[in-house]
Amino acid sequence: MTDFLFYSIICISAIGAGFINAIAGGGTLITYPVLVALGIPPVFANVTNTIALCPGYIGGTIAQRNDLKGQKKRMVQMIPFAVAGGITGGLLLLFSDEKIFTQLVPYLIFLASFLLMFQDRLKNALKKRDSEEKISSEKFVLKAILIFFATVYGGYFGAGLGVILLAVLALIIEDKLIRLNALKQTLSLSANVAAALFFLFSDKVIWPVVLVMALAAYLGGYMGSKLAGHVNPAIFKWSVVSIGFVIGFIFLLKQYS
């Protein structure tokens, strides 16, 4: 395969991931399998993918900054645990046996696909619990533990992290869904940037791929945000879910072939 074709495929997949993330979510289920299919080892692909997609999290957080007003105390409490979780997940990825990660990949993809599948049900359930500013009486330690373990998963693999965090926040905080979603975006950003900064010092980053993916994902995200009101998010969501299950089964079959 020529370099031109190699990077063209990566560029197209990243544009698609950015577009899908802006409309429905689940873009990692597109880019990660493409990187592996192109011959990039699984851990290298995951590390490279995490760094390359960070700009998308930054853009999403900026876009929802108005819904973060009045949540400074929550962010001060939770961001340190999200950062710690992201770094811990990154440590597990880099210092565990690559064979273990490879064996877990199909199940992580299935998990992300299931989370995306039930995303709307979760949001509908949360809407019923909307309240103005009523903070739950859950203990601080429980909040810390749940946020930490959710973001450990984010640092280790990442796909579906937003859905996991939204579910966790719904358990420990009662507030409007739009505000929980903004807080979720901030915690996702914190965990992913923490993992990405940690990955920068590893030897598993493929920088030319990062550059191409980051620019392409930004372009896809911009296009998706402009067209979000004119397309049906459900079509993209179910397409990604279907692709996720197919890819998960392919990875699973490879282990037993």
C-alpha positions in Angstrom: 0.0 0.0 0.0 1.3 3.4 -0.9 1.7 6.2 1.7 -0.9 8.3 -0.2 -3.5 5.5 0.0 -2.6 4.8 3.7 -3.1 8.4 4.8 -6.1 8.9 2.5 -7.9 6.1 4.3 -6.9 7.5 7.7 -8.1 11.0 6.7 -11.5 9.7 5.5 -12.1 7.6 8.6 -11.2 10.6 10.9 -13.5 13.0 9.0 -16.2 10.4 9.4 -15.4 10.0 13.1 -15.5 13.8 13.7 -18.8 14.0 11.8 -20.4 11.2 13.7 -19.1 12.4 17.1 -20.7 15.8 16.4 -24.1 14.3 15.6 -24.5 11.0 17.5 -21.2 9.9 19.1 -19.1 6.7 18.7 -16.5 7.9 16.3 -13.8 5.9 18.0 -15.6 2.8 16.8 -14.7 3.9 13.3 -11.1 5.1 13.6 -9.6 2.5 15.9 -10.5 -0.5 13.7 -9.3 1.3 10.6 -5.9 1.9 12.2 -5.6 -1.7 13.2 -6.8 -2.9 9.8 -4.0 -0.8 8.2 -1.4 -2.8 10.2 -0.9 -0.6 13.2 -0.5 -2.7 16.4 -3.5 -2.4 18.8 -1.8 -0.5 21.6 -0.1 1.9 19.1 -3.5 2.4 17.4 -5.3 3.1 20.7 -2.6 5.6 21.9 -2.5 7.4 18.6 -6.3 7.5 18.4 -6.6 9.0 21.9 -4.2 11.8 21.2 -5.6 12.6 17.7 -9.2 12.9 18.9 -8.5 15.3 21.8 -9.2 18.5 19.8 -12.8 17.2 19.4 -13.3 17.0 23.2 -11.9 20.5 23.6 -14.3 21.8 21.0 -17.2 20.1 22.6 -16.4 21.5 26.0 -16.1 25.0 24.6 -19.4 24.7 22.8 -21.2 23.8 26.1 -19.4 26.2 28.4 -22.6 28.2 29.1 -24.1 25.1 30.7 -21.2 24.8 33.1 -22.1 28.1 34.8 -22.7 27.5 38.5 -20.9 24.1 38.4 -17.4 25.3 39.4 -17.5 23.5 42.8 -18.5 20.2 41.1 -15.6 20.6 38.6 -13.1 21.4 41.3 -14.2 18.2 43.1 -14.4 15.8 40.2 -11.8 16.9 37.7 -8.8 15.7 39.8 -10.4 12.2 40.0 -11.1 12.2 36.2 -7.4 13.2 35.6 -6.2 10.4 38.0 -8.5 7.9 36.3 -7.3 8.9 32.8 -3.6 8.5 33.8 -4.3 5.2 35.6 -6.0 3.8 32.5 -3.1 5.0 30.4 -0.7 3.3 32.8 -2.7 0.0 32.5 -2.6 0.3 28.7 1.1 0.9 28.4 2.4 -1.4 31.1 0.1 -4.4 30.8 0.7 -7.2 28.4 -0.3 -6.2 24.9 -1.8 -9.6 24.4 -4.2 -8.9 27.2 -5.3 -5.7 25.6 -5.7 -7.4 22.2 -7.9 -10.1 23.9 -10.0 -7.5 25.6 -10.6 -5.4 22.4 -13.6 -7.3 21.1 -15.4 -7.0 24.4 -14.5 -3.3 24.8 -16.0 -2.7 21.3 -19.1 -4.6 22.2 -19.4 -2.6 25.5 -19.1 0.7 23.6 -21.6 -0.5 21.0 -24.1 -1.5 23.7 -23.6 1.9 25.5 -24.3 3.8 22.3 -27.3 1.6 21.6 -29.0 2.5 24.9 -27.8 6.1 24.9 -31.3 7.6 24.1 -33.0 5.4 26.7 -30.5 6.7 29.3 -31.1 10.3 28.3 -34.9 9.8 28.4 -34.6 8.3 31.9 -32.5 11.2 33.0 -35.0 13.8 31.7 -37.6 12.4 34.2 -35.2 13.3 37.0 -34.5 16.9 35.9 -34.5 19.4 38.8 -33.2 22.9 39.1 -30.2 22.8 41.5 -30.9 19.9 43.8 -27.7 18.2 44.7 -27.9 14.6 45.9 -26.7 13.7 49.3 -24.4 10.9 48.1 -21.1 10.9 49.9 -18.0 12.5 48.4 -16.1 9.2 48.5 -18.7 7.5 46.4 -18.6 10.3 43.8 -14.8 10.0 43.7 -14.8 6.2 43.3 -17.3 6.2 40.5 -15.7 9.0 38.5 -12.3 7.5 39.0 -13.2 4.0 37.7 -15.3 5.4 34.8 -12.3 7.4 33.6 -9.9 4.5 34.1 -11.9 2.8 31.4 -11.6 6.1 29.4 -7.8 6.2 29.7 -7.5 2.5 28.8 -9.8 2.4 25.7 -12.2 5.4 25.6 -15.0 4.4 23.3 -18.3 5.0 25.1 -16.8 7.0 28.0 -19.3 9.8 27.6 -22.2 7.5 28.0 -20.6 5.8 31.1 -19.9 9.2 32.7 -23.4 10.5 32.0 -24.8 7.4 33.8 -22.5 7.9 36.7 -23.4 11.6 37.1 -27.1 10.7 37.0 -26.5 8.4 40.0 -24.7 11.0 42.1 -26.2 14.3 41.1 -29.7 15.5 40.4 -29.8 18.3 37.9 -30.9 19.2 34.4 -29.8 16.8 31.7 -28.2 19.6 29.7 -26.0 20.6 32.6 -25.0 17.0 33.4 -24.1 16.6 29.8 -21.8 19.6 29.9 -20.2 18.4 33.1 -19.8 15.0 31.4 -18.0 16.6 28.5 -15.6 18.4 30.8 -14.7 15.2 32.7 -14.3 13.3 29.4 -11.9 16.1 28.2 -10.0 15.9 31.5 -9.5 12.2 31.4 -8.6 12.0 27.7 -6.2 14.9 27.8 -4.5 13.5 31.0 -4.1 10.1 29.2 -2.9 11.8 26.0 -0.3 13.9 27.8 0.9 10.7 29.5 1.0 9.0 26.2 3.2 11.8 24.7 6.1 10.4 26.7 5.7 6.9 25.4 7.2 5.4 22.3 3.8 4.3 20.9 2.6 7.5 19.2 2.7 7.6 15.4 2.9 11.4 14.9 2.2 11.6 11.2 -1.0 9.7 11.8 -1.9 11.9 14.8 -1.5 15.1 12.7 -3.6 13.8 9.8 -6.3 12.4 12.1 -6.5 15.6 14.3 -7.0 17.9 11.3 -9.4 15.5 9.6 -11.5 14.9 12.8 -11.7 18.7 13.4 -13.0 19.2 9.8 -15.5 16.4 10.2 -16.7 17.8 13.5 -17.1 21.2 12.0 -19.1 19.8 9.1 -21.2 17.7 11.5 -22.0 20.7 13.8 -23.2 22.7 10.7 -25.4 19.8 9.4 -26.6 18.5 12.8 -30.0 20.1 12.4 -30.5 18.7 8.9 -29.8 15.0 9.4 -31.3 12.3 11.5 -28.8 11.4 14.4 -30.5 8.0 14.8 -29.4 6.9 11.3 -25.8 7.6 12.2 -26.1 6.1 15.7 -27.5 2.8 14.5 -25.1 2.7 11.6 -22.2 3.0 14.1 -23.7 0.5 16.5 -24.1 -2.0 13.6 -20.6 -1.4 12.5 -19.3 -1.8 16.1 -20.9 -5.2 16.5 -19.6 -6.4 13.1 -16.1 -5.2 14.0 -16.3 -6.7 17.4 -17.2 -10.1 16.0 -14.4 -9.8 13.4 -11.8 -9.1 16.2 -13.3 -12.0 18.2 -13.1 -14.4 15.3 -9.4 -13.4 14.7 -8.6 -14.6 18.2 -9.9 -18.0 17.5 -8.7 -18.4 14.0 
